[in-house]
């Protein structure tokens, strides 16, 4: 059984699918105990995965962004993110979120009757994100089951068996209280967004203009601005700067390169601007960031 883990970076491929393997092929379940505030920019950045993800907000307020929807989930609440849904989590202070990412096959084999009746319909017709509030009785029961599931992680004693048992108990309670409908075909804007993000990730070291980003999907600048604003509540240029800064932060941690060289390598035309932008995002200078992260390691 994989142990308890905590991440502080979100790593994705060119389609924005998370690269992290959750659990193993034999048991595709991974429990994480994380604080959103510890992530770069205090944000679990935009990503998606084929697995389902259940999240409990232990402290603070988790800001859940899915497309154009923004939802604040306070301590005591939780949510279930459906398969293949692009999402982002943010916080304005310490926000501890025990969470588990798991494959639907743990609930039932793909070609089984149970999957066809109770799992596949949810994956295709369930909400993108099911929010759970302790004030609603059946949702409170789901939250209790979720917490019990998290509590047994790391216990070792029949852990896998008890994990699957509690997942099925959670699923049965949830399915008894929700209605399913065919989910709409994903907005073409989401695919365009992914392509523009991919373009930025591939060319961030270069001098990129807004028209270059828009041109990656053959739309005008105003359309590109609208897609970024609606889907991730950022401008293309703001996303580009954030991505450059995240790459610079990795180089500060992993290499001995000079700050001036890192600034140039990550696409900043001016070291002064780079240092200002870095301090604004991380709350410290690049040199202080390097020193602090090396100390933590």
SULNORBEL-V725371 format. One record per residue. N is the residue number from 1. RES is the residue in three letters. PHI is phi in whole degrees, -180 to 180 (999 if undefined). Layout:
N_RES_PHI ; N_RES_PHI
//
This chain:
1_UNK_999 ; 2_UNK_-59 ; 3_UNK_-76 ; 4_UNK_-71 ; 5_UNK_-132 ; 6_UNK_-140 ; 7_UNK_-113 ; 8_UNK_-129 ; 9_UNK_-134 ; 10_UNK_-106 ; 11_UNK_-109 ; 12_UNK_-129 ; 13_UNK_-92 ; 14_UNK_-69 ; 15_UNK_-97 ; 16_UNK_77 ; 17_UNK_-77 ; 18_UNK_-63 ; 19_UNK_-85 ; 20_UNK_-63 ; 21_UNK_-85 ; 22_UNK_-100 ; 23_UNK_78 ; 24_UNK_-131 ; 25_UNK_-61 ; 26_UNK_-76 ; 27_UNK_-148 ; 28_UNK_-78 ; 29_UNK_-144 ; 30_UNK_-139 ; 31_UNK_-101 ; 32_UNK_-125 ; 33_UNK_-123 ; 34_UNK_-130 ; 35_UNK_-119 ; 36_UNK_-55 ; 37_UNK_-63 ; 38_UNK_-81 ; 39_UNK_-77 ; 40_UNK_-54 ; 41_UNK_60 ; 42_UNK_55 ; 43_UNK_-149 ; 44_UNK_-82 ; 45_UNK_-66 ; 46_UNK_-56 ; 47_UNK_-167 ; 48_UNK_-146 ; 49_UNK_-153 ; 50_UNK_-70 ; 51_UNK_-78 ; 52_UNK_-86 ; 53_UNK_-137 ; 54_UNK_-110 ; 55_UNK_-131 ; 56_UNK_-117 ; 57_UNK_-93 ; 58_UNK_-82 ; 59_UNK_-141 ; 60_UNK_79 ; 61_UNK_-132 ; 62_UNK_-91 ; 63_UNK_-98 ; 64_UNK_-99 ; 65_UNK_-114 ; 66_UNK_-135 ; 67_UNK_60 ; 68_UNK_-86 ; 69_UNK_-91 ; 70_UNK_-124 ; 71_UNK_-134 ; 72_UNK_-88 ; 73_UNK_-115 ; 74_UNK_-79 ; 75_UNK_-55 ; 76_UNK_98 ; 77_UNK_-101 ; 78_UNK_-164 ; 79_UNK_-163 ; 80_UNK_-121 ; 81_UNK_-93 ; 82_UNK_-72 ; 83_UNK_-65 ; 84_UNK_65 ; 85_UNK_-103 ; 86_UNK_-73 ; 87_UNK_-149 ; 88_UNK_-147 ; 89_UNK_-121 ; 90_UNK_-131 ; 91_UNK_-150 ; 92_UNK_-110 ; 93_UNK_-179 ; 94_UNK_-53 ; 95_UNK_-139 ; 96_UNK_-86 ; 97_UNK_-131 ; 98_UNK_-58 ; 99_UNK_-153 ; 100_UNK_-135 ; 101_UNK_-114 ; 102_UNK_-146 ; 103_UNK_-80 ; 104_UNK_-60 ; 105_UNK_-68 ; 106_UNK_-68 ; 107_UNK_-79 ; 108_UNK_-173 ; 109_UNK_-58 ; 110_UNK_-56 ; 111_UNK_-96 ; 112_UNK_-91 ; 113_UNK_-63 ; 114_UNK_-60 ; 115_UNK_-64 ; 116_UNK_-67 ; 117_UNK_-91 ; 118_UNK_-125 ; 119_UNK_-108 ; 120_UNK_-56 ; 121_UNK_-59 ; 122_UNK_-72 ; 123_UNK_-61 ; 124_UNK_-97 ; 125_UNK_-123 ; 126_UNK_-82 ; 127_UNK_-65 ; 128_UNK_-60 ; 129_UNK_-145 ; 130_UNK_-97 ; 131_UNK_-90 ; 132_UNK_-120 ; 133_UNK_-116 ; 134_UNK_-68 ; 135_UNK_-80 ; 136_UNK_-101 ; 137_UNK_-50 ; 138_UNK_-67 ; 139_UNK_-70 ; 140_UNK_-62 ; 141_UNK_-65 ; 142_UNK_-62 ; 143_UNK_-66 ; 144_UNK_-64 ; 145_UNK_-65 ; 146_UNK_-59 ; 147_UNK_-65 ; 148_UNK_-63 ; 149_UNK_-62 ; 150_UNK_-68 ; 151_UNK_-64 ; 152_UNK_-84 ; 153_UNK_-67 ; 154_UNK_91 ; 155_UNK_-75 ; 156_UNK_87 ; 157_UNK_-78 ; 158_UNK_49 ; 159_UNK_-63 ; 160_UNK_-64 ; 161_UNK_-62 ; 162_UNK_-69 ; 163_UNK_-64 ; 164_UNK_-64 ; 165_UNK_-59 ; 166_UNK_-72 ; 167_UNK_-61 ; 168_UNK_-69 ; 169_UNK_-65 ; 170_UNK_-60 ; 171_UNK_-63 ; 172_UNK_-64 ; 173_UNK_-63 ; 174_UNK_-66 ; 175_UNK_-66 ; 176_UNK_-75 ; 177_UNK_-127 ; 178_UNK_-121 ; 179_UNK_-110 ; 180_UNK_-108 ; 181_UNK_-145 ; 182_UNK_-63 ; 183_UNK_-68 ; 184_UNK_-62 ; 185_UNK_-61 ; 186_UNK_-52 ; 187_UNK_-58 ; 188_UNK_-59 ; 189_UNK_-61 ; 190_UNK_-65 ; 191_UNK_-66 ; 192_UNK_-63 ; 193_UNK_-60 ; 194_UNK_-60 ; 195_UNK_-67 ; 196_UNK_-67 ; 197_UNK_-62 ; 198_UNK_-61 ; 199_UNK_-60 ; 200_UNK_-63 ; 201_UNK_-66 ; 202_UNK_-83 ; 203_UNK_-123 ; 204_UNK_-61 ; 205_UNK_-75 ; 206_UNK_-95 ; 207_UNK_-81 ; 208_UNK_-109 ; 209_UNK_-104 ; 210_UNK_-57 ; 211_UNK_-67 ; 212_UNK_-67 ; 213_UNK_-64 ; 214_UNK_-63 ; 215_UNK_-65 ; 216_UNK_-63 ; 217_UNK_-123 ; 218_UNK_59 ; 219_UNK_-126 ; 220_UNK_-81 ; 221_UNK_-62 ; 222_UNK_-66 ; 223_UNK_-68 ; 224_UNK_-62 ; 225_UNK_-61 ; 226_UNK_-66 ; 227_UNK_-63 ; 228_UNK_-64 ; 229_UNK_-65 ; 230_UNK_-72 ; 231_UNK_-89 ; 232_UNK_-132 ; 233_UNK_57 ; 234_UNK_-142 ; 235_UNK_-85 ; 236_UNK_-57 ; 237_UNK_-67 ; 238_UNK_-63 ; 239_UNK_-64 ; 240_UNK_-60 ; 241_UNK_-65 ; 242_UNK_-59 ; 243_UNK_-67 ; 244_UNK_-60 ; 245_UNK_-64 ; 246_UNK_-66 ; 247_UNK_-69 ; 248_UNK_-64 ; 249_UNK_-62 ; 250_UNK_-64 ; 251_UNK_-68 ; 252_UNK_-64 ; 253_UNK_-75 ; 254_UNK_-102 ; 255_UNK_-131 ; 256_UNK_-107 ; 257_UNK_-62 ; 258_UNK_-68 ; 259_UNK_-58 ; 260_UNK_-62 ; 261_UNK_-70 ; 262_UNK_-65 ; 263_UNK_-57 ; 264_UNK_-68 ; 265_UNK_-65 ; 266_UNK_-98 ; 267_UNK_96 ; 268_UNK_-85 ; 269_UNK_-81 ; 270_UNK_-138 ; 271_UNK_-68 ; 272_UNK_-64 ; 273_UNK_-65 ; 274_UNK_-58 ; 275_UNK_-65 ; 276_UNK_-65 ; 277_UNK_-65 ; 278_UNK_-64 ; 279_UNK_-65 ; 280_UNK_-65 ; 281_UNK_-80 ; 282_UNK_-103 ; 283_UNK_75 ; 284_UNK_-161 ; 285_UNK_-73 ; 286_UNK_-57 ; 287_UNK_-63 ; 288_UNK_-67 ; 289_UNK_-62 ; 290_UNK_-59 ; 291_UNK_-63 ; 292_UNK_-65 ; 293_UNK_-69 ; 294_UNK_-66 ; 295_UNK_-66 ; 296_UNK_-62 ; 297_UNK_-71
//
